[in-house]
Amino acid sequence: MATIRLPRGDSLPATLIPPPPGLTSNFVDPQDQAYIVLVPAFVLAALSLVSLTARGYAAGIIVRKWGITDCECLLIFSQMTRMLTSIL
């Protein structure tokens, strides 16, 4: 098992919990699992864009009355897209 050297000469094992039998730890080239988060996030962002567009159309074109909740929806959507672009 690999060890980590500490400044005072002490050492620790590279992993505190050993991997399950038959598996080895891969710290050099680990498997990428970003798609597990990114795919649902962008699918849900697309669905929220569709619903935001429908809400904006209903409030602005059909009813012709834009309320504070519509502005809040725009603000929340802009914050969500800012958050999604920051994790890319």
N, C-alpha and C positions, 0 to 999 in steps of 0.2 A: 504494500500500500504506500502511496506517495505521502510525503510529509511536508509541512509548511514550516520554514525556519523563522523563528521570531527574533527580534533584535537582541535579546539577552542570551541567545544561544539555545533557548528552549525550542521544542518542536511540538506541533500538533498534527494529527492525521488530516489529510486533505478533505476528507468528509467525516462528519461527526457520526453519521449513520451509514453503515455500509450498504451498497446496492443489494437488491434482492438476488438470491442465488441464480446463477446463469446469466446475469447482466453485468456490464461494466460501465463505470461512469465515463462520460465523454465531455471533458471540460475544454478541449481544444476546438472542436467543431460541433457544437450542440445542434440538435434538430430545431429548425425554425417553426414556431407555433403561433406566429403573429396572425395568420389567417383565421384562427379560431376567434379572434376578437374583431379583426378588421372586416370580414365578410358580413357578419350580422350588423355591425355598426353602420356600414354603408347601405345595406338593404333597408334598415330602419330609417336612415336619413333620407333615402329616396322616397319612402312611404310618407314620411312627415312632410317632405316638400310637396307631394301631391295633395295631402290634406291641407297644407297651408295655402296652396294655390286655390283650392276649392273654397276655403274659408274667405280668402281675399276677394275672389270673384263674387261670392254671395254677399259679402259685406259692402264691397265697393261698387259693383255693377247692378246687382239685383235689388238690394235693399237701399243702396245709396246712403248708408249711415256707417261710418267708420268709428268704432268704439275703442276704449282704452284696452280692452282685452285683445283686440286685433293688433294693437301696437305691442302689447306684451308678447303675443305669439311671434311676431317678427323679431323682437329682441331675443327671445329664447332660441329661435331658429338660428339667428346669427351667432349666438354664443355656442350652439351645438356645432355649427360648421367650423367655427374657429378652433374648437377643441379637437374635432376630427382631423383638421389639417395640421394641427400641432403634433399629432402622434404619427404622422407619416414620415 
